[in-house]
Amino acid sequence: MAEEEYKKVTETVFNVSEPSLSPPPPAEKAAEVVAPQETLEGSKTLVPTVAKVEEEKKEGSINRDAVLARVETEKRMSLIKAWEEAEKCKVENKAEKKLSSIVSWENNKKAAVEAELKKIEEQLEKKKAEYVELMKNKIAQIHKQAEEKRAMIEARRGEETLKAEELAAKYRATGTAPKKLFGFM
């Protein structure tokens, strides 16, 4: 792509119209001189008159060499400027390409890390659900054991109450006192 732009720039530089290197024909080398003229009213008006300049004919070859040198310098400078702009364009394009590759690399890495994070979160959610289920099962088992123990204590209390009532009835029937009264004797 940079080569295409370089070609475009160099083509536009070479297609620029160059100033003509040949001096104008001698008939056209006349300079216009404006001379004031008086009118009938007394005011002055400017009227152009044509006068040939003899001095330019003598210095024509010197001026031509100077003009040619100046044109050559301008041409060289425009080529250098075109080359400089083409190089800058190549550098800019290269930098933009690298920056875009870095951005795409960053986006790929971010997406991979986010996918891994999501996978880990899903695993943690699954483990959390398993642990919640396990803890609910443990709580249900503890509740079941507590109910069993309560039932055993209630049964034992009922048996001991029944046994105490039977012994009390026996002591009443026999008229004797228990050997242990309130656990002291």
BAVEXTOR-540448 format. One line per 3 residues: number of its first residue (from 1); their letters; for each residue y, z, x of N, C-alpha, C, CB. Coordinates in pm, 1 decimal, padded with zeros to 6 digits. Glycine has a CB too. Layout:
NUM	A	Y Z X Y Z X Y Z X Y Z X | ...
END
This chain:
1	MAE	-00117.7 00000.0 00081.6 00000.0 00000.0 00000.0 00125.0 00000.0 00086.7 -00000.7 00118.9 -00093.3 | 00121.9 00073.3 00196.1 00235.7 00078.1 00286.1 00257.1 -00057.7 00350.4 00215.7 00185.8 00393.2 | 00147.8 -00128.3 00379.2 00161.0 -00260.5 00439.1 00227.2 -00356.3 00341.8 00024.3 -00314.2 00482.1
4	EEY	00193.7 -00345.7 00213.0 00255.7 -00431.3 00112.7 00405.0 -00405.9 00107.2 00192.7 -00408.3 -00024.9 | 00444.9 -00279.6 00108.6 00586.7 -00246.8 00105.0 00655.5 -00295.1 00231.4 00606.9 -00096.2 00087.7 | 00587.2 -00283.6 00346.4 00644.5 -00330.0 00471.9 00667.7 -00480.6 00463.6 00552.1 -00294.7 00591.6
7	KKV	00570.4 -00554.4 00408.1 00584.1 -00699.1 00394.2 00700.3 -00732.0 00301.9 00454.0 -00761.5 00340.9 | 00711.5 -00656.3 00191.1 00820.6 -00681.1 00097.9 00955.7 -00660.6 00165.8 00808.4 -00589.6 -00024.3 | 00966.1 -00553.1 00243.7 01091.7 -00522.2 00310.1 01124.8 -00629.3 00412.1 01085.3 -00384.9 00377.0
10	TET	01024.6 -00671.5 00491.8 01052.7 -00772.1 00593.5 01083.6 -00906.5 00528.3 00934.1 -00785.6 00690.5 | 01017.8 -00939.8 00418.1 01048.1 -01064.1 00349.1 01190.3 -01063.3 00296.1 00949.7 -01087.2 00235.4 | 01231.5 -00950.6 00239.7 01367.4 -00944.7 00188.3 01468.3 -00953.0 00300.8 01388.6 -00817.5 00108.4
13	VFN	01435.3 -00900.4 00417.5 01526.7 -00907.4 00531.1 01539.6 -01051.3 00577.4 01478.3 -00817.6 00646.6 | 01430.0 -01125.7 00584.2 01435.2 -01262.4 00631.5 01492.3 -01355.8 00525.9 01297.5 -01308.6 00672.9 | 01487.3 -01319.3 00400.5 01539.7 -01403.7 00295.4 01688.6 -01382.9 00272.1 01464.8 -01378.8 00168.8
16	VSE	01748.1 -01287.7 00338.9 01891.1 -01262.6 00324.0 01965.8 -01382.9 00381.7 01933.8 -01128.8 00395.5 | 02061.4 -01430.6 00308.9 02134.3 -01547.5 00357.8 02219.4 -01506.8 00477.1 02222.6 -01609.3 00245.8 | 02206.4 -01583.1 00584.1 02280.6 -01554.0 00706.2 02411.9 -01631.2 00703.1 02197.3 -01590.5 00833.0
19	PSL	02514.0 -01575.0 00763.7 02640.6 -01648.4 00767.9 02624.2 -01772.4 00854.6 02755.4 -01558.7 00821.8 | 02696.3 -01875.2 00821.1 02683.0 -01999.4 00896.5 02733.7 -01980.2 01039.0 02759.5 -02113.7 00827.2 | 02660.5 -02037.4 01132.2 02693.8 -02021.4 01272.5 02793.6 -02127.0 01319.0 02568.1 -02027.8 01356.9
22	SPP	02806.2 -02234.3 01246.0 02897.2 -02340.7 01288.8 03038.8 -02309.7 01242.7 02851.6 -02477.7 01233.8 | 03133.9 -02337.7 01326.4 03272.8 -02313.1 01285.7 03314.2 -02413.5 01178.8 03368.4 -02321.5 01407.7 | 03411.3 -02380.8 01100.3 03454.6 -02474.1 00996.9 03510.4 -02602.2 01061.0 03561.1 -02408.0 00905.6
25	PPA	03502.5 -02713.1 00987.5 03553.5 -02838.8 01042.4 03702.2 -02828.4 01076.3 03530.3 -02953.3 00943.2 | 03747.9 -02906.4 01174.5 03886.7 -02895.9 01218.3 03987.1 -02923.2 01106.6 03911.1 -02991.1 01332.0 | 03953.5 -03006.5 01013.3 04047.5 -03036.2 00905.4 04069.3 -02913.4 00818.8 03997.0 -03153.4 00819.9
28	EKA	03969.0 -02827.7 00809.6 03978.5 -02708.5 00726.5 04036.3 -02591.4 00803.8 03842.3 -02671.7 00671.1 | 04061.3 -02606.9 00931.5 04109.9 -02496.1 01011.9 04259.1 -02475.4 00997.1 04076.0 -02518.4 01156.0 | 04314.4 -02524.6 00897.5 04457.4 -02508.1 00877.9 04482.1 -02376.2 00809.0 04516.8 -02624.7 00796.5
31	AEV	04589.2 -02311.8 00847.7 04624.1 -02184.6 00787.0 04740.0 -02205.5 00692.2 04658.9 -02079.5 00893.9 | 04738.0 -02131.2 00584.6 04847.8 -02142.5 00490.0 04956.7 -02046.5 00529.9 04801.0 -02115.3 00346.2 | 05074.0 -02096.9 00536.6 05189.4 -02014.4 00569.0 05277.4 -02014.8 00445.6 05266.6 -02066.9 00696.8
34	VAP	05321.3 -01897.7 00406.5 05403.9 -01887.3 00287.9 05549.3 -01882.0 00333.6 05365.9 -01761.7 00202.1 | 05628.3 -01973.9 00285.0 05769.9 -01978.9 00323.8 05856.4 -01954.2 00200.8 05805.5 -02116.2 00389.5 | 05960.5 -01870.7 00214.5 06047.6 -01846.3 00100.3 06141.6 -01966.5 00077.1 06129.6 -01716.7 00122.3
37	QET	06168.9 -02000.2 -00048.7 06262.3 -02106.0 -00085.9 06358.3 -02051.8 -00189.7 06187.7 -02231.2 -00139.5 | 06480.9 -02100.2 -00181.3 06581.6 -02056.7 -00278.1 06581.0 -02150.4 -00397.6 06722.4 -02051.7 -00213.5 | 06599.2 -02091.9 -00513.8 06607.3 -02171.7 -00634.9 06753.3 -02188.2 -00673.8 06526.4 -02106.9 -00749.8
40	LEG	06781.1 -02258.8 -00780.3 06917.3 -02282.8 -00824.0 06985.8 -02154.9 -00867.3 06919.0 -02382.6 -00936.6 | 06913.7 -02063.5 -00914.5 06970.3 -01939.6 -00965.2 07004.8 -01844.9 -00852.1 06874.2 -01873.0 -01061.4 | 06960.9 -01867.1 -00736.1 06994.1 -01781.4 -00623.9 06881.6 -01688.0 -00585.4 07115.5 -01702.2 -00655.3
43	SKT	06772.9 -01685.2 -00659.7 06661.6 -01598.5 -00624.5 06565.1 -01674.2 -00536.4 06590.6 -01545.8 -00750.0 | 06489.4 -01602.1 -00456.1 06394.8 -01663.9 -00364.6 06254.9 -01659.7 -00425.2 06397.1 -01593.4 -00227.0 | 06177.1 -01767.1 -00411.3 06038.7 -01772.9 -00455.1 05952.9 -01810.4 -00336.0 06020.1 -01874.0 -00571.7
46	LVP	05829.0 -01772.0 -00340.2 05738.2 -01801.2 -00230.8 05661.9 -01928.2 -00261.4 05641.8 -01684.3 -00206.3 | 05665.0 -02024.5 -00168.7 05595.2 -02149.8 -00185.8 05502.5 -02167.5 -00065.9 05694.9 -02269.5 -00200.0 | 05369.6 -02186.0 -00089.4 05278.1 -02200.1 00023.8 05295.0 -02335.7 00092.5 05133.2 -02182.5 -00022.8
49	TVA	05288.3 -02333.5 00225.9 05291.2 -02456.5 00304.8 05176.8 -02451.2 00402.8 05427.3 -02474.9 00378.5 | 05123.2 -02566.9 00439.9 05007.8 -02574.7 00527.0 05054.2 -02606.6 00667.8 04907.3 -02680.1 00476.7 | 05005.6 -02523.6 00766.4 05039.8 -02548.1 00906.6 04912.8 -02539.5 00987.8 05146.5 -02446.5 00958.8
52	KVE	04895.7 -02627.2 01082.9 04775.6 -02626.7 01165.4 04797.9 -02535.1 01283.3 04738.9 -02769.2 01212.7 | 04690.9 -02466.1 01318.1 04698.9 -02374.4 01429.8 04629.9 -02441.5 01547.3 04634.3 -02235.6 01395.9 | 04708.3 -02476.2 01648.2 04655.7 -02544.7 01765.9 04581.7 -02448.1 01857.8 04768.7 -02613.4 01842.3
55	EEK	04619.7 -02325.7 01854.7 04563.0 -02227.6 01946.7 04415.7 -02201.9 01918.8 04640.0 -02097.6 01938.2 | 04373.3 -02210.5 01795.0 04234.3 -02184.0 01760.6 04140.6 -02289.2 01816.5 04218.4 -02176.2 01611.0 | 04188.4 -02410.6 01831.5 04103.2 -02516.0 01885.7 04064.9 -02485.4 02029.3 04173.3 -02651.6 01877.5
58	KEG	04155.0 -02428.7 02104.9 04128.2 -02397.5 02244.9 04027.0 -02284.0 02257.7 04258.0 -02360.5 02316.9 | 04037.8 -02187.4 02172.6 03950.9 -02070.8 02181.6 03828.1 -02083.6 02091.5 04028.4 -01945.6 02145.6 | 03797.0 -02195.1 02038.0 03686.4 -02217.2 01944.7 03551.4 -02183.5 02004.5 03685.9 -02359.8 01898.5
61	SIN	03526.2 -02229.2 02127.7 03396.2 -02201.8 02188.6 03381.9 -02054.8 02224.7 03376.6 -02288.0 02312.9 | 03489.3 -01990.6 02263.6 03484.2 -01847.3 02296.0 03457.5 -01767.6 02169.2 03616.8 -01800.2 02363.1 | 03529.4 -01801.4 02064.0 03507.9 -01732.4 01935.5 03367.9 -01759.8 01882.0 03613.4 -01776.7 01831.7
64	RDA	03322.1 -01880.9 01902.3 03188.9 -01916.2 01854.6 03083.3 -01831.6 01923.7 03161.0 -02064.9 01877.6 | 03094.8 -01814.4 02055.4 02999.6 -01730.7 02128.9 03006.0 -01586.2 02080.4 03027.6 -01737.2 02280.3 | 03126.3 -01537.8 02056.5 03142.0 -01400.6 02007.9 03081.0 -01385.3 01869.4 03290.3 -01360.8 02005.1
67	VLA	03105.7 -01486.7 01784.1 03049.8 -01482.3 01648.2 02898.0 -01489.2 01654.9 03105.4 -01598.2 01561.2 | 02845.1 -01577.3 01740.0 02699.8 -01586.7 01754.5 02641.0 -01455.3 01804.9 02663.0 -01700.7 01850.1 | 02705.3 -01393.2 01901.2 02656.8 -01264.9 01953.6 02661.6 -01158.0 01845.3 02740.1 -01220.7 02075.7
70	RVE	02769.5 -01158.5 01767.3 02783.7 -01059.0 01660.6 02677.1 -01080.5 01553.2 02924.9 -01065.9 01597.9 | 02652.4 -01206.9 01518.0 02550.0 -01239.3 01418.2 02412.6 -01198.2 01469.8 02552.1 -01390.7 01384.0 | 02386.0 -01226.9 01597.8 02257.7 -01187.8 01657.4 02240.4 -01036.8 01655.8 02247.0 -01240.0 01801.1
73	TEK	02347.1 -00964.2 01686.8 02342.4 -00817.3 01684.5 02319.1 -00766.8 01542.2 02473.4 -00757.5 01741.5 | 02390.4 -00825.6 01446.5 02372.1 -00783.7 01307.4 02229.7 -00811.6 01260.0 02472.9 -00855.2 01216.3 | 02176.6 -00928.5 01303.0 02039.4 -00962.2 01265.0 01941.8 -00860.9 01323.7 02003.3 -01104.6 01311.8
76	RMS	01959.1 -00826.9 01450.6 01872.1 -00729.7 01517.1 01883.6 -00593.3 01448.7 01908.1 -00718.0 01667.6 | 02006.6 -00553.8 01416.7 02028.1 -00423.8 01351.2 01965.3 -00421.6 01211.9 02179.0 -00392.6 01341.4 | 01973.3 -00532.7 01140.4 01912.6 -00534.4 01007.1 01760.4 -00529.4 01017.3 01956.5 -00659.9 00929.4
79	LIK	01704.2 -00595.8 01119.9 01559.0 -00586.9 01140.2 01517.4 -00445.1 01176.4 01513.9 -00684.2 01250.1 | 01596.2 -00381.5 01262.9 01565.9 -00242.7 01301.4 01575.1 -00152.0 01179.4 01662.7 -00193.4 01412.6 | 01678.4 -00173.4 01097.7 01694.2 -00090.4 00977.7 01577.9 -00112.5 00881.3 01828.1 -00121.6 00907.6
82	AWE	01534.8 -00238.7 00866.3 01421.2 -00268.9 00778.4 01294.0 -00204.0 00831.6 01401.4 -00421.5 00765.2 | 01275.0 -00211.2 00962.7 01157.2 -00148.1 01023.4 01161.3 00002.7 01001.0 01149.7 -00179.9 01175.0 | 01280.2 00061.4 01021.6 01295.4 00206.1 01003.0 01262.8 00246.1 00859.4 01438.3 00250.4 01038.9
85	EAE	01313.4 00170.5 00764.2 01287.0 00202.4 00623.8 01139.4 00184.9 00590.4 01372.2 00114.3 00532.0 | 01078.0 00081.2 00648.4 00934.7 00060.1 00625.4 00853.8 00176.0 00683.1 00888.5 -00073.6 00687.8 | 00890.4 00220.7 00802.6 00820.6 00334.6 00864.3 00839.0 00460.7 00782.0 00870.9 00357.9 01007.4
88	KCK	00961.1 00484.4 00736.7 00987.6 00601.6 00652.5 00905.5 00594.3 00524.8 01137.8 00612.2 00618.8 | 00897.6 00475.2 00468.0 00819.8 00456.4 00345.3 00672.1 00484.7 00371.3 00838.0 00313.0 00290.4 | 00620.1 00437.6 00485.3 00480.4 00463.8 00519.5 00457.1 00613.4 00536.6 00440.9 00388.6 00648.0
91	VEN	00550.7 00680.2 00603.9 00536.3 00824.8 00625.3 00538.1 00898.2 00491.4 00648.9 00878.1 00717.5 | 00631.7 00859.2 00404.3 00640.2 00922.4 00272.6 00512.4 00900.4 00192.7 00760.5 00868.1 00195.1 | 00462.2 00777.6 00193.4 00339.1 00747.5 00119.3 00221.0 00825.4 00174.2 00309.0 00597.9 00124.3
94	KAE	00212.3 00834.1 00306.7 00102.7 00908.6 00369.3 00110.8 01056.0 00332.0 00106.0 00892.1 00522.8 | 00233.0 01112.0 00337.2 00250.9 01252.6 00301.9 00217.0 01276.3 00155.0 00394.9 01297.4 00331.2 | 00261.6 01187.6 00067.4 00231.7 01201.8 -00075.0 00081.8 01193.9 -00100.5 00304.4 01094.4 -00155.9
97	KKL	00014.7 01103.7 -00030.4 -00129.9 01090.0 -00046.8 -00200.1 01217.9 -00003.3 -00182.8 00969.7 00033.7 | -00158.7 01274.2 00110.9 -00221.0 01397.8 00158.1 -00190.2 01513.3 00063.8 -00173.3 01431.2 00300.0 | -00065.9 01519.9 00015.6 -00030.1 01626.8 -00077.7 -00111.5 01616.2 -00206.0 00119.9 01622.2 -00109.9
100	SSI	-00130.3 01495.1 -00255.8 -00208.8 01480.8 -00378.7 -00355.3 01515.2 -00354.4 -00196.8 01337.9 -00433.8 | -00406.7 01483.7 -00234.8 -00546.0 01520.9 -00205.7 -00558.3 01672.4 -00194.9 -00595.2 01453.3 -00074.7 | -00456.4 01739.3 -00141.3 -00458.8 01886.1 -00132.0 -00454.3 01945.9 -00272.4 -00339.1 01938.9 -00046.1
103	VSW	-00372.4 01888.2 -00358.7 -00363.3 01939.8 -00496.7 -00496.3 01922.0 -00568.3 -00250.5 01867.9 -00575.3 | -00560.1 01806.3 -00549.7 -00689.4 01786.3 -00615.6 -00795.8 01878.3 -00557.4 -00734.0 01640.5 -00602.8 | -00793.1 01900.3 -00426.3 -00887.2 01994.8 -00363.3 -00865.6 02134.2 -00420.2 -00869.9 01996.4 -00208.3
106	ENN	-00738.3 02175.0 -00429.7 -00706.4 02307.6 -00484.0 -00756.4 02320.3 -00627.9 -00554.0 02333.6 -00478.0 | -00732.9 02217.3 -00708.1 -00776.9 02221.3 -00848.7 -00928.9 02229.0 -00858.5 -00725.8 02097.5 -00924.8 | -01000.0 02155.0 -00772.4 -01146.1 02160.2 -00772.9 -01195.2 02299.6 -00735.8 -01204.1 02056.1 -00676.1
109	KKA	-01136.4 02357.6 -00630.8 -01177.9 02491.6 -00587.8 -01147.8 02594.8 -00696.0 -01107.4 02530.5 -00456.4 | -01030.5 02583.9 -00757.1 -00995.1 02677.6 -00864.6 -01094.0 02666.1 -00980.1 -00851.2 02651.3 -00914.8 | -01127.3 02542.7 -01016.0 -01220.7 02521.4 -01127.0 -01357.5 02579.6 -01093.5 -01233.4 02371.0 -01159.6
112	AVE	-01402.0 02562.8 -00967.7 -01531.9 02617.1 -00927.9 -01529.6 02770.1 -00933.6 -01569.5 02569.1 -00785.6 | -01422.0 02830.8 -00884.6 -01412.2 02977.8 -00886.4 -01404.6 03028.7 -01029.8 -01288.5 03025.7 -00806.3 | -01328.3 02959.7 -01114.0 -01317.9 03001.9 -01253.6 -01451.8 02987.6 -01325.4 -01210.3 02920.2 -01326.2
115	AEL	-01526.4 02882.9 -01294.0 -01659.2 02865.4 -01354.2 -01752.4 02977.8 -01309.2 -01719.0 02727.2 -01316.2 | -01745.0 03011.7 -01179.9 -01828.4 03120.8 -01128.1 -01789.3 03252.9 -01193.4 -01815.5 03131.2 -00974.2 | -01658.5 03275.2 -01207.9 -01610.8 03396.8 -01273.2 -01659.4 03403.3 -01417.5 -01457.6 03403.8 -01268.6
118	KKI	-01652.4 03291.1 -01487.7 -01698.9 03288.6 -01626.4 -01848.7 03316.2 -01633.4 -01666.8 03153.2 -01691.7 | -01924.1 03260.1 -01539.3 -02068.4 03283.2 -01535.6 -02097.5 03430.7 -01511.6 -02134.8 03197.1 -01426.3 | -02025.3 03491.1 -01418.4 -02044.5 03634.1 -01389.5 -02006.3 03717.5 -01511.2 -01960.5 03677.4 -01266.2
121	EEQ	-01895.4 03680.8 -01576.8 -01854.7 03754.5 -01696.4 -01960.8 03745.1 -01805.3 -01720.8 03701.6 -01748.9 | -02019.2 03627.3 -01822.3 -02125.0 03612.2 -01921.7 -02245.7 03698.5 -01885.9 -02166.7 03465.0 -01933.5 | -02281.3 03701.1 -01756.5 -02392.3 03785.4 -01712.9 -02360.6 03932.3 -01738.4 -02422.7 03762.2 -01563.9
124	LEK	-02236.0 03972.2 -01708.1 -02197.3 04111.5 -01731.5 -02198.6 04144.1 -01880.7 -02057.7 04139.1 -01672.4 | -02152.4 04050.9 -01962.9 -02156.6 04073.5 -02107.5 -02300.8 04087.7 -02156.0 -02086.6 03958.4 -02182.0 | -02389.0 04004.7 -02101.1 -02530.5 04012.7 -02138.3 -02589.7 04146.4 -02095.9 -02609.8 03897.1 -02074.9
127	KKA	-02559.3 04188.0 -01970.2 -02609.2 04318.0 -01922.4 -02550.5 04430.9 -02005.3 -02575.0 04338.5 -01773.2 | -02422.3 04418.3 -02039.0 -02358.8 04521.8 -02119.7 -02428.3 04532.6 -02254.9 -02208.7 04492.1 -02138.2 | -02457.9 04417.8 -02316.1 -02527.7 04419.0 -02445.3 -02665.8 04481.6 -02430.7 -02540.0 04275.9 -02502.0
130	EYV	-02735.3 04449.6 -02320.1 -02867.7 04509.1 -02296.4 -02855.2 04659.8 -02278.8 -02934.9 04446.1 -02172.0 | -02755.9 04703.2 -02200.2 -02738.3 04847.8 -02179.6 -02696.2 04917.8 -02308.0 -02634.6 04874.0 -02070.2 | -02614.1 04854.4 -02388.4 -02575.2 04913.6 -02516.5 -02698.8 04930.6 -02604.0 -02468.8 04826.0 -02588.5
133	ELM	-02782.3 04827.7 -02606.9 -02906.4 04836.6 -02684.6 -02996.2 04946.7 -02630.7 -02981.1 04702.4 -02682.8 | -03006.7 04953.7 -02498.2 -03089.3 05057.5 -02434.9 -03035.6 05196.5 -02468.6 -03093.7 05037.6 -02281.3 | -02903.0 05214.0 -02459.4 -02844.1 05344.2 -02489.8 -02861.6 05379.7 -02636.9 -02695.8 05345.5 -02453.0
136	KNK	-02850.8 05280.0 -02725.4 -02873.2 05306.2 -02868.2 -03017.6 05348.9 -02891.9 -02839.9 05180.8 -02952.9 | -03109.4 05284.1 -02820.6 -03249.9 05323.1 -02832.2 -03270.8 05465.3 -02782.2 -03339.3 05226.0 -02754.3 | -03205.1 05499.6 -02668.6 -03217.7 05636.0 -02615.7 -03159.2 05736.7 -02712.9 -03148.3 05648.2 -02479.3
139	IAQ	-03045.0 05703.8 -02771.4 -02982.8 05794.2 -02869.1 -03074.8 05811.1 -02989.9 -02843.9 05740.1 -02913.9 | -03136.1 05703.3 -03036.9 -03228.6 05711.3 -03151.0 -03350.2 05795.8 -03114.0 -03273.3 05569.3 -03196.0 | -03399.3 05777.7 -02990.5 -03514.8 05856.4 -02946.3 -03478.2 06004.2 -02936.5 -03566.6 05805.2 -02810.4
142	IHK	-03361.0 06033.6 -02882.0 -03316.3 06174.0 -02873.0 -03300.8 06232.7 -03012.6 -03182.1 06184.8 -02794.9 | -03243.1 06156.1 -03103.1 -03228.3 06204.0 -03240.5 -03364.1 06229.9 -03304.3 -03149.3 06103.0 -03324.2 | -03459.6 06142.4 -03278.9 -03595.4 06158.6 -03331.7 -03660.1 06284.5 -03275.5 -03681.7 06035.2 -03298.5
145	QAE	-03645.7 06306.1 -03144.7 -03702.2 06426.8 -03082.6 -03635.4 06551.9 -03138.6 -03685.8 06422.0 -02928.9 | -03503.6 06545.9 -03157.4 -03433.1 06661.0 -03213.7 -03482.7 06689.4 -03355.4 -03280.4 06636.5 -03214.0 | -03504.1 06587.4 -03432.8 -03555.7 06605.5 -03568.9 -03695.9 06666.0 -03565.8 -03557.5 06471.0 -03644.4
148	EKR	-03777.6 06618.1 -03470.6 -03912.4 06674.3 -03458.6 -03905.0 06821.9 -03421.3 -03994.9 06596.5 -03353.5 | -03818.4 06855.5 -03325.4 -03805.4 06996.0 -03284.8 -03752.6 07080.2 -03399.8 -03712.6 07009.0 -03162.7 | -03655.0 07026.7 -03473.5 -03603.2 07100.5 -03589.2 -03715.4 07123.0 -03690.7 -03484.7 07023.9 -03655.1
151	AMI	-03794.6 07020.8 -03713.8 -03904.1 07031.7 -03810.5 -04005.6 07135.3 -03763.6 -03972.9 06894.7 -03831.2 | -04034.6 07136.1 -03630.2 -04130.1 07235.0 -03577.8 -04074.0 07376.7 -03592.9 -04162.7 07205.7 -03428.8 | -03945.2 07391.4 -03564.0 -03885.2 07525.1 -03575.6 -03883.0 07569.3 -03721.7 -03741.3 07526.2 -03517.0
154	EAR	-03848.8 07478.0 -03809.7 -03849.8 07510.9 -03953.4 -03991.0 07547.6 -03998.8 -03796.1 07391.7 -04037.3 | -04091.3 07476.3 -03951.0 -04230.2 07506.2 -03988.1 -04270.1 07642.8 -03933.4 -04326.7 07396.3 -03935.2 | -04236.6 07668.2 -03804.4 -04270.3 07797.2 -03744.9 -04197.8 07909.8 -03819.3 -04233.8 07799.1 -03594.3
157	RGE	-04069.1 07885.4 -03850.3 -03995.6 07989.3 -03924.0 -04062.0 08014.9 -04059.1 -03847.1 07948.2 -03944.1 | -04103.8 07910.1 -04125.5 -04173.0 07927.9 -04254.8 -04303.6 08004.7 -04237.0 -04201.5 07790.9 -04320.5 | -04380.1 07970.9 -04130.8 -04506.3 08041.2 -04105.5 -04481.5 08188.5 -04074.0 -04582.7 07974.7 -03989.6
160	ETL	-04382.8 08213.8 -03986.3 -04355.1 08352.8 -03947.0 -04300.1 08432.4 -04065.1 -04255.3 08357.0 -03829.2 | -04220.6 08368.0 -04147.7 -04169.9 08435.9 -04266.7 -04285.6 08467.8 -04360.3 -04063.6 08349.4 -04339.0 | -04374.6 08376.1 -04376.4 -04491.8 08397.0 -04460.2 -04580.1 08507.7 -04402.5 -04571.6 08266.5 -04474.1
163	KAE	-04598.6 08507.7 -04270.1 -04678.8 08609.7 -04202.9 -04613.6 08747.4 -04220.0 -04695.6 08575.6 -04052.4 | -04478.6 08750.8 -04205.8 -04407.8 08878.5 -04222.9 -04419.2 08928.3 -04365.9 -04259.8 08864.0 -04184.2 | -04414.3 08839.9 -04462.4 -04428.1 08879.4 -04602.2 -04569.3 08930.2 -04629.9 -04394.7 08761.6 -04695.1
166	ELA	-04669.5 08864.3 -04568.6 -04808.3 08909.7 -04586.8 -04828.4 09047.8 -04524.1 -04907.6 08808.0 -04524.6 | -04776.4 09069.4 -04403.4 -04789.5 09199.7 -04338.6 -04714.4 09307.5 -04418.9 -04735.8 09193.2 -04193.3 | -04597.8 09273.3 -04469.1 -04521.2 09368.9 -04549.5 -04599.3 09404.7 -04674.7 -04382.5 09311.2 -04587.1
169	AKY	-04665.2 09307.5 -04734.2 -04745.7 09332.9 -04852.8 -04865.1 09419.7 -04815.4 -04792.4 09200.2 -04917.4 | -04924.8 09396.6 -04699.9 -05037.6 09475.3 -04653.4 -04994.4 09620.8 -04628.3 -05097.1 09413.1 -04525.2 | -04879.6 09635.9 -04559.5 -04831.2 09771.7 -04533.6 -04794.6 09842.1 -04664.6 -04709.1 09768.2 -04439.0
172	RAT	-04742.7 09770.5 -04758.8 -04711.2 09831.9 -04887.7 -04839.3 09873.4 -04959.8 -04629.5 09734.8 -04975.4 | -04938.4 09790.3 -04951.3 -05063.2 09819.7 -05020.4 -05135.0 09938.2 -04955.5 -05154.0 09696.3 -05020.8 | -05129.2 09944.6 -04824.5 -05197.7 10052.0 -04756.4 -05110.2 10175.9 -04747.2 -05240.7 10007.7 -04618.5
175	GTA	-04977.7 10156.8 -04756.5 -04885.8 10267.2 -04748.8 -04862.4 10314.9 -04607.6 -04935.0 10378.6 -04831.1 | -04897.7 10242.2 -04512.2 -04873.1 10277.9 -04373.4 -04747.8 10208.3 -04322.2 -04993.8 10241.7 -04286.2 | -04691.9 10259.7 -04218.4 -04572.8 10198.4 -04157.7 -04616.7 10108.5 -04042.7 -04472.2 10307.5 -04107.3
178	PKK	-04540.7 10007.8 -04015.1 -04577.5 09920.4 -03903.4 -04567.6 09995.2 -03772.2 -04488.1 09795.8 -03899.8 | -04644.7 09956.5 -03673.1 -04646.5 10025.1 -03545.3 -04516.1 09999.0 -03469.7 -04767.6 09980.2 -03461.7 | -04459.8 09882.6 -03480.4 -04335.5 09850.3 -03415.3 -04230.3 09835.2 -03523.2 -04347.7 09721.9 -03328.8
181	LFG	-04134.1 09923.5 -03520.8 -04028.4 09915.9 -03618.8 -03907.7 09857.3 -03548.8 -03997.0 10055.4 -03681.6 | -03865.0 09745.7 -03592.1 -03751.5 09671.4 -03535.2 -03770.5 09645.1 -03385.1 -03620.6 09748.9 -03558.4 | -03891.2 09639.4 -03339.0 -03923.6 09605.6 -03202.7 -03906.9 09721.0 -03106.6 -03840.5 09492.7 -03158.6
184	FM	-03883.7 09851.0 -03149.5 -03863.1 09963.1 -03058.3 -03986.7 10044.3 -03037.7 -03754.9 10051.0 -03108.1 | -04066.2 10063.6 -03126.3 -04175.9 10159.1 -03114.3 -04299.0 10101.8 -03065.5 -04202.8 10221.8 -03239.0
END
